[in-house]
Amino acid sequence: MLLALLSLIFPVIMVLAMVADFRTFEIPNGLPLALMLVYPLAAVSAGFSWQQILWACALGGLMLLVAMLMFAMRVMGGGDGKLLAAASLWTGQEQIFEFLLITTLAGGILTMALLLYRRLPLASHFTGIAALRQLHAKKKDIPYAIAIGAGGLIIFPHLPILNR
């Protein structure tokens, strides 16, 4: 029962991050932090060894380093990098490649859709919706948590924690 409750944190955080990034182009720091803090509890509840938990933390640290490099090169936002690193804790080495592949594909689709949306004039009935107006106006920003969240939600049923 405890594992079931703890494992629900992952999809809830993914959805909250997607919504926050869509609305404000920011991911609250508390969301990746919650993923990081709950993961060890969920892993222990699933019967993971300390070695497995430490390997997952090492993978998360590696992802954070890669994300920091991408942030320094202005390829990725800081919140996106933190969310990606925290989510990789949960995917573990078993699902990391699938998670990254799905996230990348979702990011490509998102980017193409945004490029098209931003090329067209904003329809008058959308001007009253602040999030859509901001999404249209911010020509260089992409709410990439939508892609990360999509990858996380698709891979969720296959997370190592749920398949022990």
Secondary structure, DSSP 4 states (H G I P E B T S, - for coil): -HHHHHHTHHHHHHHHHHHHHHHHS---THHHHHHHHHHHHHHHHTT--HHHHHHHHHHHHHHHHHHHHHHHTTSS-HHHHHHHHHHHHHHHHHHHHHHHHHHHHHHHHHHHHHHHHHHSPPPGGGTT-HHHHHHHH-SS---THHHHHHHHHHHGGG-GGG--
